[in-house]
Amino acid sequence: MEWNNKTEFYDRDLNNSRLLRQLHALSVGVVITRMTELQKLFDKLGKGQSYGNSTTHWDKLIPKVDGGSAGGCPLLLVGLGMKCYVAGR
């Protein structure tokens, strides 16, 4: 799960998925992260500076996946977005 890490952690985790797949220790890699759209919510809640553009989010993940960083390892990508947010809870 990647939440508010630096985007370099995507490189590490996708590479680890590739290696573990090659060793037959992993069938599928799973990445859970936030959708980029949540930045607007964080800004509204006064937390925007804590969750900036340099941290992990969907728009940082997809180019790495599309570029082959997982080396052919099947991936399940989950992006948590605004539909997951319920105000007042």
N, C-alpha and C positions, 0 to 999 in steps of 0.2 A: 504494500500500500504506500503510495507516494502522496504526501500531503505537506506542502510548504517546505519541501527540501529544495536544494539547488538542482537544476536540471541535469547536472552531471550524474546524478544518481540514476536517471533513466538509462544512461550508457552502461553503468555498472550492472543494473538489474537485467537489462536486455542481453548483455553479454553473458551473464551468469545463466540465463535461461537457455541460451544457445549452447553453452558448455555442458550444462546438465542434460540437455536433450541429446547431445552427442555421446554422453556417457550412459545413455538409457536410464537415467535417474529421474527424468521428468518427461511427462507426456505433453503438457501444455503450460505455458507461462501465463500468469494472471497479473494484470496491473489494474489497480483501483486508484483513481485520481479524481481531481475536481475538474469540472468543465470551466473553461475560461470565463464564461458568463457570470460565475459567482463573484468575480472581482467587483461588479457593480453592487452586489449585496454587501460585501465586506466594506466597501466605501461608505455605503449608506449606514452601516452599523458602527462606523468609526474604527474599523479594523483594517482598512485598506492598506495602510503602510506596512502592516505585518505580513500581508499576503500580496506581494508585488509581482511584476511581470517576470522577474528573474527566478521565481520559484516554480515548482512543478505544477503543471496544469495541462489540459488536453492539447492545446495548440502547440505546446512544446514537445509532447509525446509523439504525435502523429508523424511529423517529418522524420523522426528517428526510426519509427517503425517502417514507414514508406521507403526509407533509405537502406533498409536491410539490416538494421542493428541487431535484430534477433536471430540473424543467420538461418532463417528457415524454420525456427521453432514456432509451432502454432501458438497463437496468443488469444486470450480472452481479455479484451479491454473494456473496462467499466468506467464511465464518466458520471460523477454525481453533479447534477445541475440544479437549477432553480426549482424544478418540480419536486425535488427532495426536501425543500425548505418549507416549513410551516411556521408562520409567524406566531409568536406567543408561546411556543413550546420549548 
